[in-house]
Amino acid sequence: MITKRRHSYAVGAAVAWLSAGLAYLTLEAVAAAAFRPHYSYARDLISDLGIPSDDSPLAWLMNTAFCLQGTLFLVGAILSVRAVAPRKEGLFLTLAAANAVGNLLIAAFHSGPATRADGTAWVHAIGAVLAIVGGNAAILAGSRILSGWHRKVSVALGAFGLLSFVLFGIELKASSALPLGVWERCSVYSITAWQLFTAAWLLSRRPTL
């Protein structure tokens, strides 16, 4: 049980993470629906949706999703630490900040031929690593904040996300049974799933006096 003051922080964290997860999935789906001639969640990369071009007329919407995800993930992390473990989770906050910075870099510096030509593609690549590795590592670090089955699920999601990212990196160099987009989405959606799961968990808590 948590005090009413900490409960307000917990609710704030839940709202931030719930908003981040739902907004990201919704904006991604809208951008994918507008992609030309067709967008495959399994075969195409997430970053393809954020490249301003005739193929992705709603690229700005996907880049907005990246910004919202990074910002709200960090906001939720700050509020959750205030709610449950004040001054004890510097690593969690640092990794959440890495995720935020990574998502902002992804939104500002796109992938594709244009950035490879102007020499900024490496910034996008660094952003992707910060967002994906930082986010999944934050889940593992944040698993220490809450107890019980939440901790077990958090560890499982974080480990799954990091493993998927490793397999995604391997897939970039070789061919495997699953399409490239599957591995990338597994490494990203683990973070989204954790946000929604943790938001529901926090909202189920009851405050005490």
ABEGO torsion letter per residue (X at the ends): XBBAAAAAAAAAAAAAAAAAAAAAAAAAAAAAAABOABBBAAABBAAAAABBBAABAAAAAAAAAAAAAAAAAAAAAAAAAAAABBGABAAAAAAAAAAAAAAAAAAABBBEAAAAAAGAAAAAAAAAAAAAAAAAAAAAAAAAABBEAAAAAAAAAAAAAAAAAAAAAAAAABBBABBAAAAAAAAAAAAAAAAAAAAAAAAABBBBX
